[in-house]
Amino acid sequence: MRFLLYNIRYGAGVGPKFHLPVPYCGYLKPTNGHFSKIMEFIKSVGPDIVGLVEVDFGSYRVEKCNQAEVIADRLDHRVVYESKYSAQSMARKIPLMNKQGNAILTNLEIVNQRFHFFNNGVKRLVIEVELPELSIFLVHLSLKFRHRQYQLNQLHRLITKQDKPVIVAGDFNAFRGDRELELFLAASGMVSANMHCESSFPSNFPVRELDFIFHSPEIRSIGFEVPHVKLSDHLPLLWDFDIQPKEPAVPFARSTDAARGMVAPLDISSI
């Protein structure tokens, strides 16, 4: 199976003019066809599962189209999406921000889906999608270090409840390096698909590893790549994997007499 993780920055684009004439004003501008290039790239790699971070669900920026649904339709995938802000957040009341969220797309059967919200941070959404053979969690963690640690603690509690192999992916905003994630990985037993710690941010000169795909040990990594596609401020992560069948339990060998709860008689013929 193939998994694609991509923070698409709402299809808003990249480049030095993004922050002009005032900082971050690029988020307010229409996508001007940039989103179409992102969609074509996603289709070209043929993913079975897509985790999208920073998706627009229908603001004026994308002419009121839902980016998650448009991509899912192009791929012939099922889609699950939600606002990354909790229902109590002021961001839900702001016209542009209330259309911002994350999404999971897949060509596999969706057994169940849930939305969780962290107790801390502005971006609080955790999307959980259960597939026949595994469960997927998609996150976009806080910009604040302290809040990220609280969120990782809650995320650990969520994934330890699973009885299927698990994939946890998203933009972790680990600005202090992957050492931020050591306790989470040690406690959960998960491993990174990015074995060589390739950076994904910023896309024009990647020096930080902010985007991660973690997985249960029973999921076998076949191939991993960070395509140098400069359509967002993040580079995408592309991962091929399969799920190893569990080894059947080997019963403890016991003697016939012991199995019957009997004790062999003492041989006294040689005494």
C-alpha contacts under 8 A as a table, 3 or more apart, distances in Angstrom:
res1	aa1	res2	aa2	distance
1	M	47	P	7.64
1	M	48	D	6.07
1	M	49	I	7.96
1	M	240	D	5.62
1	M	241	F	5.41
1	M	242	D	6.02
2	R	46	G	7.59
2	R	47	P	4.95
2	R	48	D	5.23
2	R	49	I	6.43
2	R	238	L	7.25
2	R	239	W	5.70
2	R	240	D	4.44
2	R	241	F	6.43
3	F	47	P	5.64
3	F	48	D	6.14
3	F	49	I	4.84
3	F	50	V	5.82
3	F	51	G	7.72
3	F	238	L	5.93
3	F	239	W	5.13
3	F	240	D	6.28
3	F	241	F	7.94
4	L	42	I	8.00
4	L	47	P	6.07
4	L	49	I	6.34
4	L	50	V	4.78
4	L	51	G	6.18
4	L	236	P	7.00
4	L	237	L	5.76
4	L	238	L	4.72
4	L	239	W	6.43
5	L	50	V	5.90
5	L	51	G	4.68
5	L	52	L	6.11
5	L	53	V	7.91
5	L	169	A	7.17
5	L	170	G	6.89
5	L	213	I	7.77
5	L	236	P	5.72
5	L	237	L	5.10
5	L	238	L	6.59
6	Y	50	V	7.78
6	Y	51	G	6.33
6	Y	52	L	5.19
6	Y	53	V	6.18
6	Y	170	G	7.99
6	Y	234	H	7.33
6	Y	235	L	6.94
6	Y	236	P	4.52
6	Y	237	L	6.47
7	N	52	L	5.78
7	N	53	V	4.32
7	N	54	E	5.81
7	N	170	G	7.93
7	N	171	D	7.14
7	N	232	S	7.21
7	N	233	D	7.96
7	N	234	H	5.94
7	N	235	L	7.57
7	N	236	P	7.01
8	I	11	G	5.58
8	I	12	A	7.96
8	I	38	I	7.54
8	I	52	L	6.92
8	I	53	V	6.31
8	I	54	E	5.92
8	I	55	V	6.82
8	I	231	L	7.52
8	I	232	S	5.34
8	I	233	D	7.64
8	I	234	H	7.16
9	R	12	A	5.86
9	R	13	G	7.19
9	R	53	V	7.41
9	R	54	E	5.12
9	R	55	V	6.90
9	R	232	S	5.87
9	R	233	D	6.93
9	R	234	H	7.95
10	Y	27	Y	7.91
10	Y	35	F	7.82
10	Y	54	E	5.29
10	Y	55	V	4.77
10	Y	56	D	5.32
10	Y	100	Q	7.83
11	G	31	T	5.79
11	G	34	H	5.94
11	G	35	F	4.55
11	G	38	I	7.19
11	G	55	V	7.72
11	G	231	L	7.82
11	G	232	S	7.04
12	A	26	G	6.59
12	A	27	Y	6.06
12	A	29	K	7.09
12	A	30	P	6.98
12	A	31	T	4.91
12	A	34	H	6.89
12	A	35	F	7.35
12	A	232	S	7.54
13	G	18	F	7.27
13	G	26	G	7.79
13	G	31	T	6.94
13	G	34	H	6.20
13	G	35	F	7.98
13	G	231	L	6.07
13	G	232	S	5.53
13	G	233	D	7.55
14	V	17	K	7.79
14	V	18	F	5.98
14	V	230	K	7.52
14	V	231	L	6.56
14	V	232	S	5.67
14	V	233	D	5.97
15	G	18	F	5.67
16	P	19	H	6.68
16	P	20	L	7.76
17	K	20	L	5.17
17	K	21	P	7.86
17	K	26	G	7.77
18	F	24	Y	6.81
18	F	25	C	6.81
18	F	26	G	4.53
18	F	27	Y	7.93
19	H	22	V	5.87
19	H	23	P	4.58
19	H	24	Y	4.68
19	H	25	C	5.52
19	H	26	G	5.64
20	L	23	P	6.19
20	L	24	Y	7.43
20	L	25	C	6.38
20	L	26	G	7.20
21	P	25	C	7.11
22	V	25	C	5.68
23	P	26	G	7.98
24	Y	27	Y	6.02
24	Y	28	L	7.97
25	C	28	L	5.37
25	C	29	K	7.00
26	G	29	K	5.31
28	L	61	R	6.81
29	K	61	R	6.14
30	P	60	Y	7.30
30	P	61	R	4.26
30	P	62	V	6.14
30	P	63	E	7.87
31	T	34	H	5.40
31	T	35	F	6.17
31	T	61	R	6.21
31	T	62	V	6.16
32	N	35	F	7.61
33	G	36	S	5.41
33	G	37	K	7.19
34	H	37	K	5.45
34	H	38	I	6.81
34	H	231	L	7.53
35	F	38	I	5.12
35	F	39	M	6.26
36	S	39	M	5.03
36	S	40	E	6.21
37	K	40	E	5.13
37	K	41	F	6.26
37	K	231	L	7.43
38	I	41	F	5.16
38	I	42	I	6.30
38	I	231	L	6.36
39	M	42	I	5.18
39	M	43	K	6.28
39	M	71	I	6.12
40	E	43	K	5.13
40	E	44	S	6.11
41	F	44	S	5.05
41	F	45	V	6.71
42	I	45	V	5.73
42	I	46	G	6.97
42	I	47	P	7.42
43	K	46	G	5.47
43	K	47	P	7.47
43	K	74	R	7.48
43	K	75	L	6.28
47	P	50	V	6.43
47	P	106	T	7.96
48	D	106	T	5.48
48	D	107	N	5.55
48	D	108	L	7.13
49	I	104	I	7.18
49	I	105	L	5.67
49	I	106	T	4.35
49	I	107	N	6.85
49	I	108	L	7.85
50	V	104	I	5.59
50	V	105	L	4.96
50	V	106	T	6.27
51	G	102	N	7.76
51	G	103	A	6.05
51	G	104	I	4.73
51	G	105	L	6.63
51	G	138	L	6.63
51	G	169	A	7.37
51	G	170	G	7.27
52	L	55	V	6.67
52	L	68	A	8.00
52	L	102	N	5.61
52	L	103	A	5.09
52	L	104	I	6.21
53	V	101	G	6.94
53	V	102	N	4.67
53	V	103	A	6.69
53	V	139	V	7.90
53	V	140	H	6.96
53	V	170	G	6.91
53	V	171	D	7.20
54	E	100	Q	6.34
54	E	101	G	5.52
54	E	102	N	5.59
55	V	67	Q	6.32
55	V	68	A	6.69
55	V	100	Q	5.72
55	V	101	G	5.26
55	V	102	N	5.48
55	V	103	A	7.15
56	D	59	S	6.65
56	D	62	V	7.27
56	D	66	N	6.24
56	D	67	Q	5.71
56	D	68	A	7.54
56	D	99	K	5.50
56	D	100	Q	4.89
56	D	101	G	6.57
57	F	64	K	7.43
57	F	65	C	6.59
57	F	66	N	4.04
57	F	67	Q	5.80
57	F	68	A	6.84
57	F	99	K	4.89
57	F	100	Q	6.26
57	F	101	G	7.34
58	G	61	R	7.76
58	G	62	V	6.32
58	G	63	E	6.87
58	G	64	K	3.78
58	G	65	C	4.56
58	G	66	N	4.68
58	G	67	Q	7.30
58	G	99	K	5.99
59	S	62	V	5.85
59	S	63	E	6.40
59	S	64	K	4.74
59	S	65	C	7.26
59	S	95	P	7.51
59	S	96	L	5.87
59	S	99	K	5.99
60	Y	63	E	4.68
60	Y	64	K	5.31
60	Y	96	L	7.76
61	R	64	K	7.23
62	V	65	C	5.76
62	V	66	N	7.77
62	V	67	Q	7.78
65	C	70	V	7.48
66	N	69	E	5.42
66	N	70	V	6.16
67	Q	70	V	5.09
67	Q	71	I	6.15
68	A	71	I	5.40
68	A	72	A	6.11
68	A	79	V	7.02
68	A	81	Y	7.17
68	A	103	A	6.40
68	A	105	L	7.85
69	E	72	A	4.98
69	E	73	D	6.00
69	E	79	V	6.75
70	V	73	D	5.16
70	V	74	R	6.29
71	I	74	R	5.05
71	I	75	L	6.21
72	A	75	L	5.13
72	A	76	D	5.66
72	A	77	H	4.73
72	A	78	R	6.21
72	A	79	V	6.12
72	A	105	L	6.27
72	A	106	T	7.99
73	D	76	D	4.91
73	D	77	H	6.37
74	R	77	H	7.82
76	D	107	N	6.98
77	H	105	L	5.89
77	H	106	T	5.03
77	H	107	N	4.59
77	H	108	L	7.86
78	R	105	L	5.55
78	R	106	T	5.37
78	R	107	N	6.10
78	R	108	L	7.73
78	R	110	I	7.86
79	V	103	A	6.96
79	V	104	I	5.79
79	V	105	L	4.39
79	V	106	T	6.61
80	V	103	A	5.55
80	V	104	I	5.30
80	V	105	L	6.44
80	V	113	Q	7.68
80	V	129	V	7.96
81	Y	101	G	7.10
81	Y	102	N	5.75
81	Y	103	A	4.14
81	Y	104	I	6.45
81	Y	127	I	7.69
82	E	101	G	5.57
82	E	102	N	6.03
82	E	103	A	6.71
82	E	115	F	7.68
82	E	125	L	7.82
82	E	127	I	7.73
83	S	86	S	7.44
83	S	98	N	6.72
83	S	99	K	6.64
83	S	100	Q	5.64
83	S	101	G	4.06
83	S	102	N	6.66
83	S	125	L	7.25
84	K	100	Q	6.60
84	K	101	G	4.45
84	K	102	N	6.39
84	K	123	K	5.45
84	K	124	R	5.94
84	K	125	L	4.64
84	K	126	V	7.95
84	K	140	H	7.97
85	Y	89	S	6.03
85	Y	91	A	6.58
85	Y	92	R	6.59
85	Y	98	N	7.76
85	Y	101	G	7.56
85	Y	122	V	6.53
85	Y	123	K	5.46
85	Y	124	R	5.85
85	Y	125	L	6.38
86	S	89	S	5.32
86	S	92	R	7.55
86	S	117	F	6.38
86	S	123	K	7.87
86	S	124	R	6.46
86	S	125	L	7.06
87	A	92	R	6.65
88	Q	92	R	7.57
89	S	92	R	5.73
89	S	93	K	7.78
89	S	122	V	7.64
90	M	93	K	5.45
90	M	94	I	7.09
91	A	94	I	5.30
91	A	97	M	5.70
91	A	98	N	6.03
92	R	95	P	7.68
92	R	97	M	6.59
92	R	98	N	4.47
93	K	97	M	7.83
93	K	98	N	6.41
94	I	97	M	5.45
94	I	98	N	5.82
95	P	98	N	5.61
95	P	99	K	7.18
96	L	99	K	5.79
96	L	100	Q	7.29
97	M	100	Q	5.29
102	N	127	I	7.90
102	N	138	L	7.84
103	A	127	I	7.58
103	A	138	L	7.88
104	I	127	I	7.74
104	I	129	V	7.73
104	I	138	L	7.49
106	T	109	E	7.78
108	L	131	L	6.94
109	E	131	L	6.01
109	E	132	P	6.75
110	I	113	Q	7.36
110	I	129	V	6.87
110	I	130	E	6.04
110	I	131	L	5.00
110	I	132	P	7.28
111	V	129	V	7.64
111	V	130	E	5.37
111	V	131	L	5.29
111	V	132	P	6.37
112	N	129	V	5.93
112	N	130	E	5.00
112	N	131	L	7.22
113	Q	127	I	7.54
113	Q	128	E	5.60
113	Q	129	V	4.48
113	Q	130	E	6.10
114	R	127	I	6.20
114	R	128	E	5.07
114	R	129	V	6.56
115	F	125	L	6.93
115	F	126	V	5.86
115	F	127	I	4.95
115	F	128	E	6.17
116	H	124	R	7.95
116	H	125	L	5.93
116	H	126	V	4.95
116	H	127	I	6.48
116	H	128	E	7.61
117	F	124	R	4.91
117	F	125	L	4.71
117	F	126	V	5.93
118	F	121	G	7.35
118	F	124	R	4.76
118	F	125	L	6.61
118	F	126	V	7.54
118	F	151	Q	6.01
118	F	154	Q	6.96
119	N	124	R	7.27
119	N	151	Q	7.52
120	N	124	R	6.95
120	N	147	H	5.76
120	N	150	Y	6.89
120	N	151	Q	6.78
121	G	124	R	6.06
121	G	141	L	7.93
121	G	142	S	5.52
121	G	144	K	7.61
121	G	147	H	5.63
121	G	148	R	7.71
122	V	142	S	6.66
123	K	140	H	6.61
123	K	141	L	6.40
123	K	142	S	5.90
124	R	140	H	7.45
124	R	141	L	7.10
124	R	142	S	7.62
125	L	139	V	6.42
125	L	140	H	7.15
126	V	137	F	6.46
126	V	138	L	5.70
126	V	139	V	5.06
126	V	140	H	7.73
127	I	136	I	7.86
127	I	137	F	5.51
127	I	138	L	5.15
127	I	139	V	6.84
128	E	135	S	7.03
128	E	136	I	5.64
128	E	137	F	4.62
128	E	138	L	6.71
129	V	135	S	5.75
129	V	136	I	5.21
129	V	137	F	6.62
130	E	134	L	6.21
130	E	135	S	4.29
130	E	136	I	6.31
131	L	134	L	5.28
131	L	135	S	5.76
131	L	136	I	7.82
133	E	164	K	6.73
133	E	165	P	7.22
133	E	243	I	7.92
134	L	164	K	5.20
134	L	165	P	4.88
134	L	166	V	5.67
134	L	167	I	7.56
135	S	162	Q	7.69
135	S	164	K	6.41
135	S	165	P	6.39
135	S	166	V	4.91
135	S	167	I	6.36
136	I	166	V	5.82
136	I	167	I	4.78
136	I	168	V	5.90
136	I	169	A	7.73
137	F	166	V	7.68
137	F	167	I	6.22
137	F	168	V	4.71
137	F	169	A	6.30
138	L	168	V	6.03
138	L	169	A	5.09
138	L	170	G	5.40
139	V	168	V	7.71
139	V	169	A	6.39
139	V	170	G	4.81
139	V	171	D	6.50
139	V	172	F	7.23
140	H	170	G	5.63
140	H	171	D	4.81
140	H	172	F	5.79
140	H	173	N	7.59
141	L	148	R	5.98
141	L	151	Q	7.20
141	L	171	D	6.43
141	L	172	F	4.93
141	L	173	N	6.09
142	S	145	F	7.32
142	S	147	H	6.09
142	S	148	R	5.40
142	S	172	F	7.61
142	S	173	N	6.82
143	L	147	H	7.79
143	L	148	R	7.35
143	L	173	N	6.14
144	K	147	H	5.39
144	K	148	R	6.22
145	F	148	R	5.08
145	F	149	Q	6.45
145	F	174	A	7.94
146	R	149	Q	5.30
146	R	150	Y	6.63
147	H	150	Y	5.16
147	H	151	Q	6.16
148	R	151	Q	4.94
148	R	152	L	6.06
149	Q	152	L	5.13
149	Q	153	N	6.31
149	Q	180	E	7.91
150	Y	153	N	5.18
150	Y	154	Q	6.49
151	Q	154	Q	5.15
151	Q	155	L	6.06
152	L	155	L	4.88
152	L	156	H	6.10
152	L	184	F	6.53
153	N	156	H	5.24
153	N	157	R	6.62
153	N	184	F	7.26
154	Q	157	R	5.17
154	Q	158	L	6.45
155	L	158	L	5.09
155	L	159	I	6.39
156	H	159	I	5.40
156	H	160	T	6.19
156	H	184	F	6.74
156	H	187	A	7.67
156	H	188	S	6.44
157	R	160	T	5.44
157	R	161	K	6.84
158	L	161	K	5.74
158	L	162	Q	7.60
159	I	162	Q	5.57
159	I	166	V	7.21
159	I	188	S	7.86
160	T	188	S	7.04
162	Q	165	P	7.55
162	Q	166	V	7.50
165	P	215	H	7.56
165	P	216	S	5.54
165	P	218	E	6.70
165	P	219	I	6.88
166	V	215	H	5.67
166	V	216	S	5.40
167	I	213	I	6.96
167	I	214	F	5.69
167	I	215	H	4.45
167	I	216	S	6.68
168	V	213	I	5.89
168	V	214	F	5.09
168	V	215	H	6.27
169	A	211	D	7.56
169	A	212	F	5.55
169	A	213	I	4.34
169	A	214	F	6.13
170	G	211	D	5.69
170	G	212	F	5.80
170	G	213	I	6.81
171	D	210	L	5.77
171	D	211	D	4.43
171	D	212	F	6.57
172	F	210	L	5.58
172	F	211	D	5.90
172	F	212	F	6.89
173	N	210	L	4.99
173	N	211	D	7.31
174	A	177	G	5.47
174	A	178	D	6.43
174	A	180	E	6.49
174	A	181	L	7.89
174	A	209	E	7.29
174	A	210	L	5.37
175	F	208	R	7.36
175	F	210	L	6.97
176	R	179	R	7.19
176	R	180	E	6.50
177	G	180	E	6.12
177	G	208	R	7.59
177	G	209	E	7.16
178	D	181	L	5.42
178	D	182	E	6.91
178	D	209	E	7.46
179	R	182	E	5.22
180	E	183	L	7.47
181	L	184	F	5.26
181	L	185	L	6.19
182	E	185	L	5.24
182	E	186	A	6.04
183	L	186	A	5.05
183	L	187	A	5.99
184	F	187	A	5.30
184	F	188	S	6.05
185	L	188	S	5.17
185	L	189	G	5.58
185	L	190	M	5.32
185	L	191	V	6.70
186	A	189	G	5.37
186	A	190	M	7.33
189	G	216	S	6.95
189	G	217	P	7.35
190	M	214	F	6.01
190	M	215	H	5.26
190	M	216	S	4.86
190	M	217	P	6.30
191	V	214	F	5.33
191	V	215	H	5.52
191	V	216	S	6.59
191	V	217	P	6.79
192	S	195	M	6.16
192	S	212	F	7.11
192	S	213	I	5.88
192	S	214	F	4.44
192	S	215	H	6.46
193	A	212	F	7.74
193	A	213	I	5.66
193	A	214	F	5.93
193	A	215	H	7.06
193	A	221	S	6.61
193	A	224	F	6.79
193	A	239	W	7.17
194	N	197	C	5.38
194	N	198	E	6.63
194	N	212	F	7.33
194	N	213	I	7.15
194	N	224	F	6.57
197	C	209	E	6.84
198	E	209	E	6.56
198	E	226	V	7.15
199	S	206	P	5.37
199	S	207	V	5.46
199	S	208	R	4.88
199	S	209	E	4.23
199	S	210	L	7.33
200	S	203	S	6.25
200	S	206	P	5.31
200	S	207	V	7.14
200	S	208	R	6.16
200	S	209	E	5.46
200	S	210	L	6.54
200	S	211	D	6.53
200	S	226	V	7.08
200	S	234	H	5.67
200	S	235	L	4.82
200	S	236	P	7.14
200	S	237	L	7.88
201	F	204	N	7.88
201	F	205	F	7.18
201	F	206	P	4.48
201	F	207	V	6.03
201	F	208	R	5.17
201	F	209	E	6.45
201	F	210	L	6.58
201	F	233	D	6.63
201	F	234	H	4.99
201	F	235	L	6.44
202	P	205	F	5.59
202	P	206	P	4.67
202	P	207	V	6.83
202	P	208	R	7.22
202	P	233	D	5.30
202	P	234	H	5.54
202	P	235	L	7.40
203	S	206	P	5.32
203	S	228	H	7.32
203	S	229	V	7.49
203	S	230	K	5.58
203	S	232	S	6.86
203	S	233	D	5.07
203	S	234	H	4.99
203	S	235	L	5.23
204	N	230	K	6.49
204	N	233	D	7.48
209	E	212	F	7.49
211	D	237	L	7.72
212	F	237	L	7.98
215	H	219	I	6.52
216	S	219	I	5.67
217	P	220	R	7.14
218	E	243	I	6.21
218	E	244	Q	5.58
218	E	245	P	7.70
218	E	246	K	7.68
219	I	241	F	6.80
219	I	242	D	5.89
219	I	243	I	4.48
219	I	244	Q	5.96
220	R	241	F	5.51
220	R	242	D	5.32
220	R	243	I	5.85
220	R	244	Q	6.43
221	S	224	F	7.64
221	S	239	W	7.54
221	S	240	D	6.28
221	S	241	F	4.52
221	S	242	D	6.75
222	I	239	W	7.65
222	I	240	D	5.27
222	I	241	F	4.96
222	I	242	D	7.26
223	G	239	W	5.76
223	G	240	D	4.99
223	G	241	F	6.96
224	F	237	L	7.56
224	F	238	L	5.78
224	F	239	W	4.49
224	F	240	D	6.35
225	E	237	L	6.11
225	E	238	L	5.14
225	E	239	W	6.44
226	V	235	L	6.62
226	V	236	P	5.93
226	V	237	L	4.84
226	V	238	L	6.16
227	P	235	L	6.68
227	P	236	P	6.19
227	P	237	L	6.89
227	P	238	L	7.35
228	H	235	L	6.32
228	H	236	P	7.82
229	V	232	S	7.89
229	V	235	L	6.12
229	V	236	P	7.25
230	K	233	D	7.07
230	K	234	H	7.63
230	K	235	L	6.65
231	L	235	L	7.94
232	S	235	L	6.82
254	R	258	A	6.29
254	R	259	A	6.02
255	S	258	A	5.18
255	S	259	A	6.00
256	T	259	A	5.03
256	T	260	R	6.31
257	D	260	R	5.17
257	D	261	G	6.35
257	D	262	M	5.03
257	D	263	V	6.41
257	D	264	A	6.80
258	A	261	G	4.95
258	A	262	M	5.50
258	A	263	V	6.68
259	A	262	M	7.48
267	D	270	S	7.43
268	I	271	I	5.35
